[in-house]
């Protein structure tokens, strides 16, 4: 069941997407509410699963994780056993930060973050050991033009 969001809920969500550490008093002020009603809305949004979790967004460059790789995977197998093995293997690799099953020519698309090409080669060998693959194609990001975790609400 999808929750109905009013303009105040949306304002609260936009503020939390920008800074999840904002104190409830400040969040309430920005939303045009007093603290208790604001807190109740945040709790309702959390309980409904609209707010999944609050996290810190880290600077990957400062952590020496400068290489972003988009990995396209094609397979000739589409049975449940293969899918379970591949999904478990690929999702269990910490370098995989996003993982999608796709339509079209690519069956799966992974976003991978590693230190450098050598680290990617090590990752690649672990990935192809997860399950038999027909084709793996890697595209290395040259420049990050936009990055956000904020949803357009």
Secondary structure by P-SEA (a helix, b strand, c coil): cbbbbcaaaaaaaaaaaacccccaaaaaaaacccaaaaaaaaaaaaaaccccbbbbbbccccccccbbbbbbbbbccccaaaaaaaaaaaaacccccccccccccccbbbbbbcccaaaaaaaaaaaaacccccbbbbbbbcccccccccccc
